[in-house]
Amino acid sequence: MGRTRVADFDVLVLGAGSGGYACALRAAQLGLSVGLVEKDKVGGTCLHVGCIPTKALLHAAEVADSARESEQFGVRATLDGIDMPGVNAYKDGVVSRLHKGLAGLIKGRGITVLEGAGTVTGPRQVTVAGEVHTGRHLVLASGSYPRTLPGLDVDGERVLTSEHALRLERVPASVIVLGGGVIGSEFASVWRSFGAEVTIVEALPRLVAGEDEASSKALERAFRKRGISFRTGTRFQSLERTDGGVAVTVTSGDDGARTDVLEAELLLVAVGRGPATDGLGLEELGVTTERGFVLTDDHCRTNVEGVYAVGDIVPGLQLAHRGFQQGIFVAEHIAGLDPVPVDETGIPRVTYSHPEVASVGLDEAAARTAYGDDGIETVTYDLGGNGKSQILKTQGFVKLIRRTDGPVVGVHLVGDRVGELIGEAQLIYNWEAHAEDVAPLVHAHPTQNEALGEAHLALAGKPLHAHS
C-alpha cells in the first residue's frame, strides 16, 4: 500500500486480528477516525492460521469419513486417498476469499491500514516503519503465538506447531500430539480421518479439560472407538530425532515414576498459545502485565489512561469470537455509548473434533462450587432419542445444569454438528432462562435442536422421550 502519511486518529488499533479489526470496523461505523496497524495480513491468527483453515481441514476430514463409511448408508463409494495439495488448495481458497472480503470492508469503511510491525513508543503512540502515529485512544490487539515447552525445539519439519501443520503437503503415517486441549484434539481428529496413527499426550487427567467432565469422558470414548490413542496424566520429558521421525520420552504415574518412549513420524506441539506482547513497549509505557498477558478491567481498560486491550493478550478464553466482541465493546465505549461488558462465562466454546464438544456457562463442578450440591439440578438427554442424530449416526448428549428451581447455568453438548446448537444454548444461558421458559418453545422436527427442547422438557419435569 506504500507509505501512509502520519496522522492522528480517534482510535489507533495495534493488531488486525479478530479483536483489532472488529474494533476498527465498529469504530469507523460510529464515525470515528481509525488507524489499524498490522505487520502481516488483516484477519490475524483466526483467519490465516487458526479457526478458518483448521475448520476447512476438519470438513475435508468429515468428507473423507463419509466416503470411507458410505456403505452404512447404502451408498457404494470408495476413498482412494487424501490429496493434501488439493485439500490445501480448498483450505487456502476459503481463507483467500474471506481475506479479500475483509480487506475490502476495511477499505470501504475508510480505515487507514498502517503496514508494518508496530511498537508503542509513547502515550497512545505507535511507531510503524519509522513513522509515529498517535490516537486519542490506543487499543492493544496483538494476538497470540503457539507455545512450546522447555527442551522442545520446534523445527517445522518433524516437530510442528499448528501453524506448520496447516501447511503439511502430505498425510503423516503417525503423529504424536502433545496436548489434548482444543487444538490438539482437532488435529488428532483430522489426521485420524486422513488415515494416520495418532497418539495424544496430555498432562492433565482428561482430554479437553476445560469442559465438563462428562463431555471429556464422551470424547475419550469416541476417540478410543476411532482408534485414536491417548495418554492422560502424562508429561513430556525429552525429545530425540530418529531416522524415522521422533522419539518422545514421557513420564506418568505418581511423581512421574513411570517412563515411556513413544515414536512417530511427527510431533505436533499443541500446548496452548501465549500472548504476543514481547517487544511491544508495554513495560516502558507502564501497562500492567502478568506472564505477558495485559491486565484489564471488565471494560477492557488497562491501568494506563486511554489504553485498552482485547483478544488473546487478555487473560481468559483465547477465542476469536471473544476478541471480536471485546473489540466491538471497546469501540462503542470510546464512542460514548453504554455497551454491556462481555460475560466470560456466557461465551460459547466449541471443539470441532469428530464428535464435536460445545458448551456455555458453568460446568457441573463449577456450579457445585458456586451453589452447593443441593443448589443445582442436572439432566442429561441422550442423542439416541433424537431423530436427526440417528440419521447422522452420531452419539452424544445434551447436559443441562440449573440452579435448583432457578435458571439454567450451564449447557454441555457432545455429538457431530452440536457446535451449530450453541447459538440457542448461549441465549438460554445469557438470558437466564428457566427450563419452564424453554420447554414450550417449538423446535423443528427432525433437527438436532429438538434435543435442546427435549432436555428442557425433562428438566421442567415433563420428559417426553428422555430418561434423565
N, C-alpha and C positions, 0 to 999 in steps of 0.2 A: 504493500500500500504506500510505500515511500514514507518520508518523514512527515510527521504531523506537527503542525505549529503548536507552540507552547500555549496552553490555555488554562484558565481557571474553570472549574466545574462545580456545580452544586453537589454532585456525588462523584467521587473518584473510587472506582472498584478495582482492587488488586486480585485478579484471577477471574477467568471467564468460564469456569465450570458451572455446574447446576446452580449453586448458590449465587455466584457472581453474575451470571447472565440473567438470571431471574430478577435479581435486584436491579440490574441495569434496565431491563425491559420495562419493569413496572415503574421505575423512577421516571423514565422518559415518557411513559404513558401519562404520568401525573404532571408533566410539563417541566420537569427538572432537566438541567443540562448534565450529561453523563460522560465520563471518561472511563473506558474499560481496558485495563492493562492485561495482556496475555502474551506469554513467552512462546506458546505453541499454537494450537488451534482452538478457536472458540468451541465450547462444548465440554472441554475438560475430560477428566477420567471417565465419567459415566458414558459419554457418547463415544469416545475413541478407544479406550482400553478397559472398560468396565461393563456396566449394565447392558448396554445395547449389543456390543459384539458377543458377550457371553450368552445372552439370551438367544441370539441368532444361532450360535453353536448348539444350544440346548434344543432349539426347534429342529435343526438338522438331525440331532440325535433322536428326537421323537419320530421323525420320518424314517430313520434307519430302523428303529424298533418296530414301527408299523409294518415296514416291508418284511422284516425278519419274522414277525409273528402274525403275518396276514392270514395264514391258514385257519387260525382260530375264528376268523370272521367269515370263513367260506370263500376267501379271495386267494387265488393262487398267484403269488408273486415271489420273487427271489431277490435277495440282497447280494449283488455282485461285488460289493466292496465300497469303501469310502474314498472318494476322490477329494483329498484335502485341499488341493489348489482350487477345485470347484466350490467346496464348502467355503473357503476363504474369500473367493470372489463374490459369493452370495452375501456373506457377512459384511465384506467391505462395501458392497453396493448399498446395503441398508445404511451403514454409517455415513457414506458419502452423500446420499440423498438427504439425510437428516441434517448433516453439517451444512450443506448448501442452503437448505431451508432456514436454518438458524442464522447463518451469516446474512442472508437476505433480510430476515426480520430485524436484525440488529442495525443493518444499514438503513432500512426503511424507517426506523424509529429515530434516526438522526444521532445515534450514539457514536462517539468518537472512539475507535479502537486504536489503542496505543500498543504497537507490536514490539515485544522485547521483554527481557527479564526485568521486573520492577523491584526496586529497593526503597524502603521507607527511609527517607533522609531528613525528615523534619516533621513537625506537627502537621498532619493531614497533607503530607507532601510525599510524592513518589518520583524517583528518578528513573527514567527509562531511556536507554541508549544515549546517555549523557544529557538528556533534557529533563528539566524539573517541571513537574505538573502538580498543581495544588487543587484541593477541593474543599468546599465548606464542610463536607463530611467525607471520611475515609472508611471504606468497607473492605475488610480483610477477608479474602475468599480464595486462599492459595491452595486448598485441597490437600491431598494425601499421596503417599508413596507406599509401595509394597515393603513391608518389614522383612527382615531376616533374623537369624539368631547368631550369637557369638560362635565363631568357629565354622560358620556355614558360608562358604564363598560361592555366591551366585555367578555363574559364568555365561548364562544364556544359552548353553548348549546341552549340558547334561543336568545342570541344576538351574531350574527355571523359576521365575515369578509368574504370576498370572498374565502379566503383560507379554512375556516371552511365549507363554503357552498359546496365546491368541494368534501368534504368528507361525506356529508349527506347520510345516509343509508335509508332514506325514503323521500317521497314527502310530504311536509308540507301541511296542509289543507288551511292555509292562511299565507301570508307573507306581512310585511311592508318593503319596500325597501327605505332606507334613502339615497337619491342621485340618480338623474336622468341623470347622465352622461353615459359614455360608459359602465362601469362595471355594474351599476345599471340597465340600460336598457337591457343589455344582460341577466342578471339573471332573471329579470322580465319576459322577453320573454320566457326563458326556463321553468320557473315554471308555467307560464300560459299554455304553451303547455302540460305540465305534469299534468295539472288539478287543480292547486292551485288558490285560490283567491289572487290577487296581488294588492297592493296599493303602488304607488311610491310617495315619498315626496321629493320635490326639492325646494331649497331656491331661485334659480334663476327663471326668468319669464317663461322659457321654458325648455323642455327636450333637451338633447344633445346640450347645449347652445353654445358649441364651433363650431357648424355647422351653415350653412346659415339658416336664419330664415325660409325660405320656406321648407327646409329639416326637421327642427324641427316640423313645423306645420303638415307636411305629416306624420311623425312618430306618432305624437299625435293622428291624425285622425285614423291611422291604429290600434294603441293601444286601442283607445276607441272602435273601431269596434270589437276587440278581447276580450273586457271585462276587459282590464287592467285599473284600476282606477289610476289616478294620480292627485296630487295637487301641482301646481307650485306656486312660491312666498310664500312658506310655510316653516317655520323654526322649527327645533327640539327644544323643551324646556326641557322636562324631560322624564324619563322612570320609569315605575313601573312594577315589575314582578307580574303576577296574577296566579290564579290556572290554567287557560287555556293557559297561554303564557306571553304576554307582553301588557301593555297599554302605548301608547306613546302620550304624550301631545305635540301638535304643535300649533304654532301661525301663523297668516296670517293677511292680510289687512294692512291698514296704521298704522305704528308704532306698529305692532303686536297686534292690538286691539282685534282681534278675536282669541279665544282659543278653540281647539277641542281635544278630546281624541280618538285615533284610537287604536283598539285592533286586535291582530292577534296571531297566534301560535309562529311565529318567527319574529325577526327584523334583516335584513341584513344591515350592515353599509357599504355603498359604497360611501364615501365622498372624494375619491381620495387616492393617495399614497404619502408618504413622503420619502425624501432621507435618505437612511441608512448610515449615516455618524457619528452618535454619538459614541464616544469612539474609533474612528479610529486613533486618534492622529494628526488630521489635524491642529488643532489650534496650537499645540506645534511646528509643522513644519512651521507654518506661512502661510498656504494656506488660501486664502481669501474665506470665505463662507458667505452666506446670507440665513437666516432661514434654515440652514442645507444644502442648495444646494451649490455646488462648482462652483465658477465663473470662466469662461474660455473665451478665445478669439475665433475667428472663426476657429482657428487651434486646438481647444480643449486643449490649453495650459493654465495651471494655472499661478498664479503670481510667483511661485517657479520654478526656472530653472530645466528643465528635468522632471517635473511632469505634467502629463496630466490627464484629467478626461473625461469619456464618459458615455452615457446612462442616466438612470433615476436620477442620482445625479446632472446632469447639468440642469439648468433651461430650460424649453421648453417642447415640446411634450414628454410624457413618453410612448414611443412606442418601441417595441423590434427592429423593423427594423431601427429605428433611431439610437439606440445604436449600432446595427450591423454595419451600415455604418460608424458611427463615429470611431468604433474600427478598421475597415479596413483603414480608413483615417489616423489614428494615426500611425499604423504600417508602412504604406507607407511613411509617413512624416519622421519617425525615420530612415527609411532605405535610406533616401536621395532622394526619388522620389518627384515629384511635383504634388500631388493629388489635386483635386478640392474640396474646402471646401463644406460641406453639406449645402444646401439651405433649411432652416427650412420650408419655405412656400411651397417648392416643395416636401415635404414628404407626401405621401398619407396617408389618415386617413379612417378607416373603423369601423363602429359599426355593429357587426354581429347579430343583432336582426332580428326578422321577422316582417316587412321587414328590409333589410339592408340599412344603410346610409353610403355613401362613398363620399370623396371629396379630391381635391388637389388644391392648390393655394388659392386665396383670396375669401372670401365670399362677397356678394353684398355690405354690409355695409362698410367693409374694403376697397373695391375697390372704393366706392364713396368718402370715406375719402381721399384716395390716389390720385384720378384722377378727382374728382368733378363729380357732377350729369351729366354734359354734356360730361364727359370724358370717359364714359363707355356705352356699349350696352349689353343687356341680351336677351337670348332667352330660352324658356322652351319647350322641346319636351316631350309630354305625352307618357308613355309606352303603352297607349291604342292603339297607332298606330304601335306597334312593335309586329310582329307575334309570336316570341318566348315567349315574356312576356304574350301574350294572351294564349298560350299553357300552360304556367306555372301558369296561373291565378294569376298573380301578378300585382299590380298597383304601379305607381310611375312616375318618370320623370328623364330626363337629363336636367340640367340647365347649360347654358354656360354664362360666363361673359368675355367680351373682352374690351380692350381699344378701343375707337372709331377709326375705320379704322386701328386698331393695332392688336397685338397678343392676344390670349386667356389667361386670367389671373386667371380664376377660373373655375373648373368643379365640379358640385354637382349632386349626383346621389341618388335616392331612389328607392327601389324595391328589391324583392328577388334576391339574387345572384349578385347584382351590384358590390359587392366587387371584383368580377372577371373582371370587366371592368376598374378598376382603373389603371391597367398597361398601357393601351393605353392612358388614361387620363393624367397620370403623364408625359408621353413622350410629349404629346401636350403642357402641361404647361412648362415643363423644357426645351424644345427645342424652346420655344417662337413661336409656330406655329400660323399662321393666319388661320381663318376659310377657306380661299381660298386654303390653303395648304392641309387641311384635306378633304375637300369636294370631290376632285377627287379620293380619295383612295377607293378601292373596299372592302366592308365589306361583309363577307359570309352571305348567307341567308339560313334558318332563324336563326339568332343569336340575342342575346341582344346587341352585339357590333354594330349591324346596327343602334341602337338608337343613338349612338355617331355620326355615319356617317350622319344620318338624321338631327340631331341637328346642325351639322356643315354646312350642305347644307342650312338649314334655316338661320343660322347666316350669311352665304355668300350671302343671298338674293335670293336663288333659292330652296325654300322648295318644297319637293315632296308631302308629305302627311301631314306635320305638320302645325298646326296653332300656331303661337307664342303668 
